[in-house]
Amino acid sequence: MPGPSISDSHVHSQWSWDAEAGSMERSCAEAVRLGVPAVAFTEHLDHTVWSISPELLELAGDPPPGVSCDAEGHVVLPPFDVQGYLASVERCRELFPGLRVLSGLEVGEPHRHPDAVAAVLAAGTFDRVLGSLHCLPEGDRFFEPDDLRLRHGIGQILREYLAEVTRLVETSDAFAVLAHIDYPVRSWAGDDPAFDPRDFEEEFRTALRATARSGRALEINTVLPLDATILRWWHDVGGEAVTFGSDAHEPAHVARGFADAAAMAEACGFRPAPDLVDPWVRV
């Protein structure tokens, strides 16, 4: 169970297109049960039309409600319901007065869609905005790392991903926290060489240094435990702050792995801020 000083800054609810089991109210109830002081509902805001290769398209089941996928594998997502989402946040604030419920977004590839992202951000107040990268270009299409590894080595994909992260943080001002810098590691498979961040130190340090220069916080995402080596590099290059994100897509995953993540953050030189909602800060 996480300690009371750890807020969950990356949670999805029914307002995210891929969270069919999500529930804002039940996630709040779980946060209260765990003693989490705050939870940020950073719902997906995606404008990139990405593709699924024929190999994976055959294995894919029915898409989530509102998501379409044509015969060529182009995935088109539904528009984000800003007003419905914000009304749900306000309802949860009334239902759970002892919990700080933050509004938020996880903005996918914001450097590629600046005008569309700006229009959504102008439509409401969002307390916690994450920037994320979920897909990479291949020719004139975009694919997830899971798909790209079918045609390229996972190491090459990670290097390309980190280069794109650097472009993301250098060319977009739409977000305050960089989410899951190690996202392609989720696509590592049993027949790949074991992941060792030291094999990609130069690429990680370049992306981390750019993020630190931009003044952003780095997320410790707990879907997979972030390797402590990466967090030490973040401290080395001058990173000032970290947030903790369960990336929960269902209530049972709120604050998962936070006790271990907090111990790692402390060992790497970060401590809670005076306001428990704020990112942890560099010592």
LINHU-V901113 format. One record per pair of residues at least 12 apart in sequence whose C-alpha atoms are under 6 Angstrom apart, sorted by the first residue. I is the first residue (numbers start at 1). J is the second residue. If there is no record, write none. Layout:
BEGIN
I:J
I:J
END
This chain:
BEGIN
2:258
2:259
4:35
4:36
5:276
7:36
7:37
7:38
7:39
8:39
8:244
8:245
8:255
9:39
9:40
9:244
9:245
10:40
10:42
10:245
10:246
10:247
11:41
11:42
11:247
11:248
12:41
12:42
12:43
12:248
12:249
16:43
16:44
19:249
21:250
22:249
22:250
26:251
27:251
37:99
38:99
38:100
38:101
39:101
40:102
40:103
41:103
41:104
42:104
42:105
42:106
43:105
43:106
44:106
45:106
45:107
46:108
49:75
49:76
50:74
50:75
50:142
50:143
51:73
51:74
51:75
51:142
51:143
52:73
66:78
102:127
103:126
103:127
104:126
104:127
104:128
104:129
105:129
106:130
106:131
107:131
107:132
108:132
108:133
109:133
111:168
111:171
111:172
129:175
129:176
130:175
130:177
130:178
130:179
131:175
131:178
131:179
132:179
145:184
146:187
158:184
166:207
169:211
176:216
177:216
177:217
177:218
178:218
178:219
179:219
180:221
208:234
209:237
212:239
217:241
217:242
218:242
219:242
219:243
219:244
220:243
220:244
221:245
221:246
222:246
222:257
232:268
240:281
240:282
241:279
241:280
241:281
241:282
242:279
242:280
243:279
269:282
269:283
270:282
270:283
END
